[in-house]
Amino acid sequence: MQEELTRARMERARAIAAAGGIGPALQSGALPRRIAATLSEVLVLGLIYQEVRTFLCVYGHGSTEIGEVLRVYSEAGLVRVCGVRSEIEASHAATALRWVNGEKAAVVTSIGPGALQALAASIAPASDGIGVWYLLGDETTEDEGPNMQQIPKHEQDNYLQLYATMGRAYSLHTPLAVGAALRRGLNTVDHPHRAGPFYLLMPMNTQPAPLPNYNLDELLVGAPPRLGAAADGGAYEQAAEALRNHLREAGSHTQVLAGHAGVAEVAALQEADTVVAAIVGAAGVRPTLAAVEAGKKILLANKETLVVTGALFMDAVKRHGATLLPVDSEHNAIFQCLPAEGVGPGVRRLLLTASGGPF
């Protein structure tokens, strides 16, 4: 059975190498979209897809299965495996590769003391905001008891709790959670503003777990998007139309709306008597005005609506008989300080000299 497994891995690795990557191999059909593989192989495929090509390894008890996968993919030229003598050395090398060259790397360790050595060295990428993967052998999920490689306590997931004190950590306790692990890791090591190390604990008994008919389209690729304006270029409407067609075929009468007009329509729905206006920025003006014109009770959590439209907005509230209640922090605090009957003749104007945070 091991020979068949190795042969299948070699065929996949060669197909990916010949096609020039996982994406082209999937598009050309050289690599089937659904495969029968182990958890460790799917993990390695996911990391390759995220352009993690260098693995700095100290193999031992708890990392032999992923080590075998890396051997096969290394022979196909898809990854570079560097055997080192110290987990601290591996961690510093991975950190330097990402910091100096921008090259993604993963540190692979065995269970127990080796993984703790890597944790100690990971204070460097954690302190400097550098994204590094840590693939750490871990105790089995079968609770066999302390064996000098586990923390000798009765609580579960002690290693996971320990690594979580340094940064984001996740355990592959359940084999099918590999997609979630890859997503969390991607969002950590490639975060555009708050990158850092990601600690992935790999229990010894789940690494070789079979994943029959695994869908490779579930593998994530690309970095998390940078923060910016939501200029969708019509993508929302395209997605809404696809969903409408699907619901129509299924016999559903659910209505799907999208875009600015859709949000404004929802804000003015007859069934709603209260609308929370919390869309950030000027984008919240149109739907909030729609709710005002429908005479709703509006819980305003968006200061920009008042800043942008000012007296025009307040005149619309009076004209349409809407009720306006401030719920955002600063103006709600002032609202609570005012008399229940409203602003009296003794208060003409209120000024906020600073806003947000400790101010």
TIMI-817104 format. One record per residue (C-alpha): residue number from 1; residue in one letter; x, y, z. Coordinates in steps of 0.02 Angstrom, whole numbers, plus 32768, in hexadecimal, padded with zeros to 4 digits. Layout:
+-----+------+------+------+------+
|  nr | rest |    u |    v |    w |
+-----+------+------+------+------+
| NUM |    a |    X |    Y |    Z |
...
+-----+------+------+------+------+
//
This chain:
+-----+------+------+------+------+
|  nr | rest |    u |    v |    w |
+-----+------+------+------+------+
|   1 |    m | 8000 | 8000 | 8000 |
|   2 |    q | 8090 | 8077 | 8028 |
|   3 |    e | 80DA | 8055 | 7F7C |
|   4 |    e | 8036 | 8082 | 7F28 |
|   5 |    l | 8029 | 8120 | 7F90 |
|   6 |    t | 80DB | 8154 | 7F64 |
|   7 |    r | 80BD | 8130 | 7EAB |
|   8 |    a | 801F | 819B | 7EAA |
|   9 |    r | 807D | 8229 | 7EFF |
|  10 |    m | 810B | 821F | 7E81 |
|  11 |    e | 8091 | 8224 | 7DEF |
|  12 |    r | 803C | 82BE | 7E35 |
|  13 |    a | 80E0 | 8315 | 7E59 |
|  14 |    r | 8122 | 82F3 | 7DA9 |
|  15 |    a | 8080 | 8330 | 7D5B |
|  16 |    i | 8088 | 83D3 | 7DBD |
|  17 |    a | 813F | 83ED | 7D91 |
|  18 |    a | 8121 | 83CB | 7CD8 |
|  19 |    a | 808E | 8444 | 7CD2 |
|  20 |    g | 80ED | 84CD | 7D2C |
|  21 |    g | 8086 | 84D3 | 7DCB |
|  22 |    i | 7FE8 | 8495 | 7E1E |
|  23 |    g | 7F78 | 8516 | 7DC9 |
|  24 |    p | 7FAF | 84EB | 7D18 |
|  25 |    a | 7FA9 | 8430 | 7D41 |
|  26 |    l | 7EF5 | 8440 | 7D7A |
|  27 |    q | 7EC4 | 84A9 | 7CE3 |
|  28 |    s | 7F12 | 8432 | 7C67 |
|  29 |    g | 7EC9 | 8398 | 7CB9 |
|  30 |    a | 7F76 | 8350 | 7CDD |
|  31 |    l | 7F47 | 8354 | 7D94 |
|  32 |    p | 7E97 | 8318 | 7DC0 |
|  33 |    r | 7E30 | 8392 | 7E26 |
|  34 |    r | 7E02 | 8308 | 7E9F |
|  35 |    i | 7E89 | 8296 | 7EE3 |
|  36 |    a | 7E9F | 820F | 7F66 |
|  37 |    a | 7F2C | 824B | 7FD6 |
|  38 |    t | 7F62 | 8256 | 808A |
|  39 |    l | 7F51 | 82EE | 80F8 |
|  40 |    s | 800C | 830F | 80EE |
|  41 |    e | 800E | 8310 | 8030 |
|  42 |    v | 7F78 | 8385 | 8025 |
|  43 |    l | 7FCF | 83F8 | 80A1 |
|  44 |    v | 806E | 83FB | 8038 |
|  45 |    l | 8009 | 8419 | 7F99 |
|  46 |    g | 7FB1 | 84AA | 7FEE |
|  47 |    l | 8055 | 84F7 | 8024 |
|  48 |    i | 80A0 | 84E5 | 7F76 |
|  49 |    y | 8005 | 8539 | 7F30 |
|  50 |    q | 8027 | 85C9 | 7FAA |
|  51 |    e | 80DA | 85D1 | 7F66 |
|  52 |    v | 812C | 8586 | 7FFF |
|  53 |    r | 81BB | 8528 | 7FAC |
|  54 |    t | 8243 | 8520 | 8032 |
|  55 |    f | 8234 | 84AA | 80C6 |
|  56 |    l | 82B6 | 84B0 | 8151 |
|  57 |    c | 82A7 | 840B | 81AB |
|  58 |    v | 82E0 | 83AF | 8246 |
|  59 |    y | 828C | 8307 | 8230 |
|  60 |    g | 8265 | 8291 | 82BE |
|  61 |    h | 81D7 | 8241 | 831D |
|  62 |    g | 813A | 8297 | 82E0 |
|  63 |    s | 8174 | 82D8 | 8237 |
|  64 |    t | 81A3 | 823D | 81D2 |
|  65 |    e | 80FF | 823A | 816E |
|  66 |    i | 810B | 82ED | 8131 |
|  67 |    g | 81C4 | 82CE | 8117 |
|  68 |    e | 819D | 8242 | 809C |
|  69 |    v | 8126 | 82B3 | 803B |
|  70 |    l | 81AA | 833B | 8033 |
|  71 |    r | 822A | 82BC | 7FF4 |
|  72 |    v | 81BC | 828E | 7F60 |
|  73 |    y | 8193 | 8342 | 7F32 |
|  74 |    s | 8249 | 8375 | 7F49 |
|  75 |    e | 8283 | 82F1 | 7ECE |
|  76 |    a | 8208 | 8339 | 7E50 |
|  77 |    g | 8256 | 83E5 | 7E66 |
|  78 |    l | 81BA | 8435 | 7EB2 |
|  79 |    v | 8203 | 845C | 7F5E |
|  80 |    r | 82AC | 8476 | 7FAD |
|  81 |    v | 82C8 | 8412 | 804C |
|  82 |    c | 8357 | 8449 | 80BD |
|  83 |    g | 8385 | 83D5 | 814A |
|  84 |    v | 83CF | 8434 | 81DD |
|  85 |    r | 840D | 8400 | 8288 |
|  86 |    s | 83AD | 847B | 82F4 |
|  87 |    e | 82FB | 84B9 | 82F6 |
|  88 |    i | 833C | 8563 | 832E |
|  89 |    e | 83AC | 8566 | 8294 |
|  90 |    a | 8318 | 8536 | 8226 |
|  91 |    s | 82AB | 85C0 | 826F |
|  92 |    h | 832F | 8647 | 825A |
|  93 |    a | 8352 | 8610 | 81A8 |
|  94 |    a | 829A | 8614 | 8179 |
|  95 |    t | 8288 | 86C0 | 81C8 |
|  96 |    a | 831F | 8702 | 816A |
|  97 |    l | 82E2 | 86BD | 80C4 |
|  98 |    r | 823B | 8717 | 80D5 |
|  99 |    w | 8286 | 87B6 | 811C |
| 100 |    v | 8317 | 87CC | 80A3 |
| 101 |    n | 82DC | 8775 | 8004 |
| 102 |    g | 8220 | 8772 | 8019 |
| 103 |    e | 8226 | 86B5 | 8006 |
| 104 |    k | 81A2 | 8650 | 8061 |
| 105 |    a | 81E1 | 85BF | 80C9 |
| 106 |    a | 81A2 | 853D | 8143 |
| 107 |    v | 81F6 | 84F3 | 81DC |
| 108 |    v | 81D4 | 8439 | 81F9 |
| 109 |    t | 81F6 | 83E9 | 82A2 |
| 110 |    s | 81D6 | 834B | 8304 |
| 111 |    i | 8168 | 833E | 839C |
| 112 |    g | 8198 | 837F | 8448 |
| 113 |    p | 8240 | 83D2 | 846F |
| 114 |    g | 8266 | 83F6 | 83B7 |
| 115 |    a | 81C4 | 8454 | 83A0 |
| 116 |    l | 81E6 | 84B7 | 843E |
| 117 |    q | 828F | 84EB | 83FA |
| 118 |    a | 8238 | 852F | 835F |
| 119 |    l | 81BC | 858C | 83CE |
| 120 |    a | 824A | 85DF | 842D |
| 121 |    a | 829C | 861A | 838B |
| 122 |    s | 81F7 | 8656 | 8341 |
| 123 |    i | 81FB | 86ED | 83B2 |
| 124 |    a | 825F | 8741 | 8326 |
| 125 |    p | 81D9 | 8738 | 829D |
| 126 |    a | 8151 | 8755 | 831E |
| 127 |    s | 81A5 | 87F5 | 835A |
| 128 |    d | 81D1 | 8836 | 82AD |
| 129 |    g | 812E | 880B | 8252 |
| 130 |    i | 8179 | 8789 | 81DC |
| 131 |    g | 810E | 86FE | 8196 |
| 132 |    v | 8157 | 8650 | 81B1 |
| 133 |    w | 8100 | 85A7 | 81B0 |
| 134 |    y | 8125 | 852E | 8240 |
| 135 |    l | 80F2 | 8478 | 8221 |
| 136 |    l | 8103 | 8425 | 82C9 |
| 137 |    g | 80F2 | 836E | 82F3 |
| 138 |    d | 8075 | 8355 | 8380 |
| 139 |    e | 8033 | 82CE | 83F4 |
| 140 |    t | 7FAC | 825C | 83B0 |
| 141 |    t | 7EF3 | 827F | 83C4 |
| 142 |    e | 7EDD | 81DB | 8422 |
| 143 |    d | 7F16 | 821B | 84CC |
| 144 |    e | 7F96 | 8193 | 84EC |
| 145 |    g | 7FDB | 81F1 | 8583 |
| 146 |    p | 8082 | 8246 | 85A8 |
| 147 |    n | 8116 | 81F6 | 8550 |
| 148 |    m | 81A2 | 8275 | 8572 |
| 149 |    q | 8172 | 82D0 | 84D1 |
| 150 |    q | 80D0 | 831A | 8510 |
| 151 |    i | 80AE | 839C | 8595 |
| 152 |    p | 8089 | 832C | 862C |
| 153 |    k | 7FDF | 8371 | 8659 |
| 154 |    h | 7F2E | 832F | 8648 |
| 155 |    e | 7EE8 | 83C0 | 85E3 |
| 156 |    q | 7ED4 | 83AD | 8527 |
| 157 |    d | 7F30 | 8412 | 84A2 |
| 158 |    n | 7FB6 | 8455 | 8516 |
| 159 |    y | 8030 | 8470 | 8487 |
| 160 |    l | 7FAB | 84CC | 8422 |
| 161 |    q | 7F8B | 8540 | 84B5 |
| 162 |    l | 8044 | 855C | 84CB |
| 163 |    y | 8062 | 858D | 8415 |
| 164 |    a | 7FC8 | 85FC | 8415 |
| 165 |    t | 801E | 866B | 8496 |
| 166 |    m | 809E | 869B | 8410 |
| 167 |    g | 802C | 86AB | 8379 |
| 168 |    r | 7FA5 | 8658 | 8315 |
| 169 |    a | 7FA1 | 859C | 832A |
| 170 |    y | 7F35 | 850F | 82E8 |
| 171 |    s | 7F30 | 8453 | 82FE |
| 172 |    l | 7F0A | 83D5 | 8275 |
| 173 |    h | 7EA9 | 836F | 82F2 |
| 174 |    t | 7E28 | 834C | 8269 |
| 175 |    p | 7E6F | 831D | 81BD |
| 176 |    l | 7DEB | 837A | 8159 |
| 177 |    a | 7E1A | 841A | 81B5 |
| 178 |    v | 7EB3 | 8428 | 8143 |
| 179 |    g | 7E59 | 84A9 | 80D7 |
| 180 |    a | 7E33 | 8515 | 816E |
| 181 |    a | 7EE8 | 8503 | 81A8 |
| 182 |    l | 7F2B | 853B | 80FF |
| 183 |    r | 7EB4 | 85CF | 80FC |
| 184 |    r | 7EE2 | 8607 | 81AC |
| 185 |    g | 7F9A | 85F3 | 8187 |
| 186 |    l | 7F8E | 8657 | 80E5 |
| 187 |    n | 7F33 | 86E4 | 813D |
| 188 |    t | 7FBC | 86E8 | 81C2 |
| 189 |    v | 8062 | 86D5 | 8167 |
| 190 |    d | 802C | 873D | 80D0 |
| 191 |    h | 7FC8 | 87C1 | 812A |
| 192 |    p | 7FF0 | 8869 | 80D8 |
| 193 |    h | 7FF9 | 88C9 | 817D |
| 194 |    r | 8008 | 8850 | 820F |
| 195 |    a | 806A | 87BA | 81D0 |
| 196 |    g | 80B3 | 873F | 824C |
| 197 |    p | 80DC | 8688 | 826C |
| 198 |    f | 8056 | 8604 | 825C |
| 199 |    y | 8066 | 8568 | 82C6 |
| 200 |    l | 8014 | 84CE | 827B |
| 201 |    l | 8012 | 8439 | 82F0 |
| 202 |    m | 800E | 8390 | 8296 |
| 203 |    p | 7FD9 | 82FE | 8304 |
| 204 |    m | 803B | 8262 | 82D6 |
| 205 |    n | 7FA2 | 81F8 | 82B3 |
| 206 |    t | 7F48 | 8276 | 8243 |
| 207 |    q | 7FDC | 829B | 81D0 |
| 208 |    p | 7FC6 | 81F7 | 816F |
| 209 |    a | 7F07 | 81FF | 8176 |
| 210 |    p | 7EBA | 81DD | 80CB |
| 211 |    l | 7E56 | 8265 | 8075 |
| 212 |    p | 7DFA | 8209 | 7FEA |
| 213 |    n | 7DB2 | 8271 | 7F5D |
| 214 |    y | 7DFF | 8312 | 7F9E |
| 215 |    n | 7DCF | 83AA | 7F37 |
| 216 |    l | 7E6E | 840A | 7F09 |
| 217 |    d | 7E05 | 84A2 | 7EDA |
| 218 |    e | 7DF5 | 84BD | 7F96 |
| 219 |    l | 7EAD | 84EA | 7FA1 |
| 220 |    l | 7EC7 | 85A4 | 7FBB |
| 221 |    v | 7F3D | 860F | 7F56 |
| 222 |    g | 7F69 | 86C8 | 7F5A |
| 223 |    a | 7F87 | 8741 | 7FE8 |
| 224 |    p | 7EFC | 8790 | 8051 |
| 225 |    p | 7EBF | 8830 | 7FFD |
| 226 |    r | 7EFE | 88D6 | 803A |
| 227 |    l | 7E7F | 894A | 8088 |
| 228 |    g | 7E32 | 89C1 | 800A |
| 229 |    a | 7D96 | 89FC | 7FB3 |
| 230 |    a | 7D18 | 8976 | 7F83 |
| 231 |    a | 7D14 | 899F | 7ECA |
| 232 |    d | 7CCA | 88FC | 7E8A |
| 233 |    g | 7CBB | 8924 | 7DD0 |
| 234 |    g | 7C13 | 88CD | 7DC6 |
| 235 |    a | 7C4C | 882E | 7E1C |
| 236 |    y | 7BC5 | 883A | 7EA3 |
| 237 |    e | 7B3C | 8844 | 7E21 |
| 238 |    q | 7B86 | 87B1 | 7DC0 |
| 239 |    a | 7B8B | 8749 | 7E5F |
| 240 |    a | 7AD9 | 877D | 7E8B |
| 241 |    e | 7A9A | 874E | 7DDD |
| 242 |    a | 7AED | 86A3 | 7DE9 |
| 243 |    l | 7A9B | 8688 | 7E92 |
| 244 |    r | 79F2 | 86C1 | 7E4E |
| 245 |    n | 79FD | 8643 | 7DC1 |
| 246 |    h | 7A2A | 85B7 | 7E38 |
| 247 |    l | 799C | 85E0 | 7EAF |
| 248 |    r | 7922 | 85ED | 7E1E |
| 249 |    e | 7956 | 8540 | 7DE0 |
| 250 |    a | 793F | 84FC | 7E90 |
| 251 |    g | 788F | 8544 | 7E99 |
| 252 |    s | 78BB | 85C2 | 7F20 |
| 253 |    h | 7864 | 866B | 7F29 |
| 254 |    t | 78F1 | 86BE | 7F8B |
| 255 |    q | 791B | 8769 | 7F46 |
| 256 |    v | 79D3 | 8795 | 7F2D |
| 257 |    l | 7A0D | 884B | 7F2A |
| 258 |    a | 7ABA | 8894 | 7F0E |
| 259 |    g | 7B16 | 8939 | 7F02 |
| 260 |    h | 7AEA | 89E5 | 7F43 |
| 261 |    a | 7A38 | 89DD | 7F03 |
| 262 |    g | 7A1D | 8935 | 7F56 |
| 263 |    v | 7A59 | 8973 | 7FFF |
| 264 |    a | 79E8 | 8A0D | 7FF2 |
| 265 |    e | 7954 | 899E | 7FC8 |
| 266 |    v | 7974 | 8930 | 8060 |
| 267 |    a | 7983 | 89CA | 80D0 |
| 268 |    a | 78D5 | 8A01 | 809C |
| 269 |    l | 787D | 8958 | 80A9 |
| 270 |    q | 77CB | 8968 | 80E7 |
| 271 |    e | 77E2 | 88D6 | 815F |
| 272 |    a | 786C | 8930 | 81C0 |
| 273 |    d | 7845 | 89B5 | 8241 |
| 274 |    t | 78F8 | 89CD | 827F |
| 275 |    v | 7995 | 89DF | 8215 |
| 276 |    v | 7A48 | 89D9 | 8257 |
| 277 |    a | 7AB1 | 8A4C | 81E8 |
| 278 |    a | 7B62 | 8A0B | 81FC |
| 279 |    i | 7BAF | 8A0B | 814D |
| 280 |    v | 7C56 | 8A63 | 8159 |
| 281 |    g | 7C79 | 8B05 | 80FD |
| 282 |    a | 7C15 | 8B61 | 807A |
| 283 |    a | 7BD4 | 8ABB | 8037 |
| 284 |    g | 7B58 | 8ABB | 80C8 |
| 285 |    v | 7B04 | 8B5E | 8096 |
| 286 |    r | 7A91 | 8B1C | 800D |
| 287 |    p | 7A44 | 8A89 | 806D |
| 288 |    t | 7A32 | 8AF3 | 810B |
| 289 |    l | 79D4 | 8B79 | 80AA |
| 290 |    a | 7967 | 8AF0 | 8061 |
| 291 |    a | 793A | 8AB9 | 8111 |
| 292 |    v | 7917 | 8B6F | 8142 |
| 293 |    e | 78A4 | 8B88 | 80AD |
| 294 |    a | 7846 | 8AEA | 80E1 |
| 295 |    g | 782A | 8B34 | 818F |
| 296 |    k | 788E | 8AB0 | 81ED |
| 297 |    k | 78DB | 8AB5 | 829A |
| 298 |    i | 7994 | 8AC4 | 8272 |
| 299 |    l | 7A1F | 8A8F | 82E8 |
| 300 |    l | 7AAE | 8AF4 | 82A2 |
| 301 |    a | 7B5A | 8AA5 | 82B7 |
| 302 |    n | 7BA5 | 8B05 | 8225 |
| 303 |    k | 7BE3 | 8BB6 | 8249 |
| 304 |    e | 7C12 | 8BD0 | 8193 |
| 305 |    t | 7B5B | 8BDD | 8161 |
| 306 |    l | 7B49 | 8C78 | 81CD |
| 307 |    v | 7BF1 | 8CBD | 8199 |
| 308 |    v | 7BCD | 8CAB | 80DF |
| 309 |    t | 7B17 | 8CE3 | 80DB |
| 310 |    g | 7B06 | 8D4A | 817C |
| 311 |    a | 7A69 | 8DB7 | 8180 |
| 312 |    l | 7A23 | 8D64 | 80E4 |
| 313 |    f | 7A1C | 8CBE | 8141 |
| 314 |    m | 79CC | 8D08 | 81DE |
| 315 |    d | 794C | 8D65 | 8174 |
| 316 |    a | 791F | 8CC1 | 811E |
| 317 |    v | 7908 | 8C6D | 81C8 |
| 318 |    k | 788C | 8CF5 | 81FD |
| 319 |    r | 7834 | 8CF9 | 8155 |
| 320 |    h | 7813 | 8C3D | 814D |
| 321 |    g | 77EE | 8C23 | 8206 |
| 322 |    a | 7880 | 8BAE | 8222 |
| 323 |    t | 78CE | 8B91 | 82CD |
| 324 |    l | 798A | 8BA5 | 82DF |
| 325 |    l | 79E8 | 8B57 | 8371 |
| 326 |    p | 7AA7 | 8B61 | 837B |
| 327 |    v | 7AFC | 8ABE | 83AA |
| 328 |    d | 7BB0 | 8AE1 | 8378 |
| 329 |    s | 7C21 | 8AFD | 840E |
| 330 |    e | 7C41 | 8BB9 | 8413 |
| 331 |    h | 7B99 | 8BFD | 83DF |
| 332 |    n | 7B3E | 8B7A | 8446 |
| 333 |    a | 7BA1 | 8BB2 | 84E0 |
| 334 |    i | 7B69 | 8C65 | 84C3 |
| 335 |    f | 7AB7 | 8C2B | 84A3 |
| 336 |    q | 7AB4 | 8BD4 | 854D |
| 337 |    c | 7AF1 | 8C73 | 85A3 |
| 338 |    l | 7A63 | 8CDB | 855E |
| 339 |    p | 79B9 | 8CEE | 85B6 |
| 340 |    a | 7935 | 8C6F | 8588 |
| 341 |    e | 78C8 | 8CF6 | 853A |
| 342 |    g | 7955 | 8D26 | 84C4 |
| 343 |    v | 79C7 | 8DBD | 84B0 |
| 344 |    g | 797F | 8E50 | 850F |
| 345 |    p | 7999 | 8F0A | 84F4 |
| 346 |    g | 7A38 | 8F06 | 855C |
| 347 |    v | 7A98 | 8E9D | 84DB |
| 348 |    r | 7ABA | 8EEE | 8434 |
| 349 |    r | 7B4B | 8E8A | 83EE |
| 350 |    l | 7BB9 | 8DF5 | 841C |
| 351 |    l | 7C6D | 8DE2 | 83E0 |
| 352 |    l | 7CD7 | 8D45 | 83DC |
| 353 |    t | 7D8D | 8D7A | 83E1 |
| 354 |    a | 7DD0 | 8CCA | 83C1 |
| 355 |    s | 7D87 | 8C22 | 8397 |
| 356 |    g | 7DB2 | 8B6B | 83A6 |
| 357 |    g | 7E23 | 8B00 | 8410 |
| 358 |    p | 7E65 | 8B49 | 84B3 |
| 359 |    f | 7E25 | 8BF7 | 8485 |
+-----+------+------+------+------+
//
